[in-house]
Each structure stands twice: as structure tokens, then as C-alpha cells.
């Protein structure tokens, strides 16, 4: 089994400071959807689709954030990880596990609905999760929002402990 450092070096991953973890974009469609053809939440043109490698090492976490598109997480290697997904409409928390042991309830892919807040953690102390993330229409940093901890706690007080643990 490769180590997290092996993957970071082999895949040329870079830190993702605001969110946490390491990443590298590996695909961005060369075709573009004009903003006029997209829902009004997009103010600029977007690539048809994008994908990244994403590596997270315990005890680091991917901090609560949201984007304007669906994001599909794909398990590649390492330890299982949990996505902590909060529905913005009713505050319901969904915590699927990304991993290869499907008999234990893990799943190889998880779709995060557009506009939902989500964070990620590695389930194994000292472990790492190597995943891929696919976004369509393609991701742009203008789509990324990481609301402040205080705003999230006020809006979702029932998840205070989780929000305090998974925000920066």
C-alpha cells in the first residue's frame, strides 16, 4: 500500500488552504457553457466539467463549505472517510461513508447535492483518504463558499459540536 506522502509526490498534490487537504485538478473540459445558458446562480461561463484528485490525512479535515453544483466523490485508495452533509432547507444531517467495503455500508461514490454544506473526515486515526471529485458544470473558485463558524452555528444549532470541530 502506498503512503499519503507517496500519493502527494506521485500526483503532484498541493495544499488546499481554506478547505484543508491536498489536491490537483486533472481535468477541465475545453468546452464552455455560456453563463446565459446556465441557471442564474452562475454569473460567468463554466467548463462542461472538472475533476480533481483530493487527499485528506487524519486528523486534518475538509472544512464545511458548499458549491453551486453537484459534486461526486469517488473512492480511490486509503482509509474510509465520512462526508458530513447538511441540507440547507431543513438542517438534516446525512453522513455517508466513502470507501471500498460496500458490505459494511461504505460506498464507492457519493453525490453531494448542489448548495448543501459539507465537510469530510478520515475515519482511521493516522490514515488517509485518496478520492476524486467530479463537478458539472465545471468548478470555479467563485462557486466556493465557506460560511463562518458563527453563521453556521446560528443557522444549525443542533449541529454545533460538529460545526465547531469541522470549521477553521
N, C-alpha and C positions, 0 to 999 in steps of 0.2 A: 504494500500500500504506500502511496506517495504521502508525503507530509504537506502541510499547508505551505511551508516555505518552498517546497518543490513546485507546487502549482503556481504560487505567486511568481517565481522565477520563470518557469516554463511558459506561462501565459502572459507574462509582462503586465501583471496587475498593478494598479495604482490605488492609493487611498481615496476613499470617498468621504471627505471630512464631515460634512453636515449630517449625512445619513449613518456613517460607520461602515466598516468592511472595506473590501478591495474590489476593484472592478476593471474591466476593459471592454469598450464597445467592440464587437466583432462583426456586426452587420448594420448597415444603414442603406435602405433602398435608394437607388439613384433616381427613382421616380418620385414625384411630389404631388400631393393633393393640395390644390389651392385653398386658401382659407375660406374663400367664398363657397366652396363645396363641403365644408366641414360644419359641424354644429357650432353655435355661436360662442361656446366656451373656448374655442381656439381663435386667437387673434392673428396668427401667422400661418403660412403654409407648413405642412408636415410631410415628412417622408412616408411612403406607404407603410413601412415597418422598420423596427430596430431590434437588435438583440445584444445582450452583454453577457460576459462571464461575471459572476459575483461570488466572492469568497468571504465567509464570515467565520471568525475564530472565537471560541468561548474564552473569556467571558464578554467579549465585545458583542454588540447588538446592532441591528438596523433600527434606528430610532423611528418613532411614529411619524408618518408622512402620508401624503396622498398625491396621486397624479390624476390627470383628466381622462386617461384611457384605461382599459383593462390591461392588467399585467399578468402574464402567465409565467410562473416559476417552474423550472424543470430541475429535477434532482440529477446530479452527475456523480458526485463522489463524497466520501467522508461520512460524517455523523448525520443523523436526522436533525431536522430543525423545525421549529414551530413558527407559523405565521399567526400573528395576533391581529385579527381584522375586526374593526368596529364599524358597524353600519351607521352612517350619519343620520339616517331617518329615525331610527328607534333606539340607537345605542347598544343593540345586541352585539355580543362578542362571539366570534367564531374562531376556533383555534385548531385548524388542521395541521397535521404533521407531514412535512415533506421528507421522503426517504424511500428506500427500496424494499423495506419489509412490509409488503402490501397485506400479508396475512395478519400482521399486527395492527392494521388500520392506517399505516402510512400510505402516502400516495406519491406517484412519480411526478405529477403535475398539480399545481394549484392555481386557480384563476382568482385574482383579486379584482373585484368589481370596480369600475371607474368611480372615483370620488370617495371610496371607502378609505378610512385611515388604516394604516397597517404598520407593523413592526415585525422583526424576525429575531429569533434567538436560536442558538445551537443547544441541543438537548443534552449533549455529553460533555461533562467537565473536561477541559483540556482538548476537546475535539474541534473539528472544523466542518463546515458545510460548503461544498462547491456546487453552485447552481447556475442555471442560465435564466435570464429574464427576457421575455419577448413582449414587445409593446406595439400595438397598432391602433390608430395611426402612430407613426414613429414618435419616440420620446424626444422632447426638447426640454432643457432645463427650465424654461418658462412654465412648464407644466407641473413642476415640483413645488410642493408646499409642505413645510414642517411647522404647523402651528405651535406657538409657545406652550410650554407645560401648563401655565396658569389658565390659558384659554381652554385647553383640553380637560383639565380637572373641573373647571366650572361647568363645561358642557356635559361631561360624562363622570359625575362624582362617584358613580357606582364602580368605576374602574380606576379610582385614584391611585392605589398601590401599584398597579400595572403601569399606568401612565408615568408615575414618578420614577419607576425603575427603567422605563424604556423611552425616556426623552433626555436630551442633553441640556 
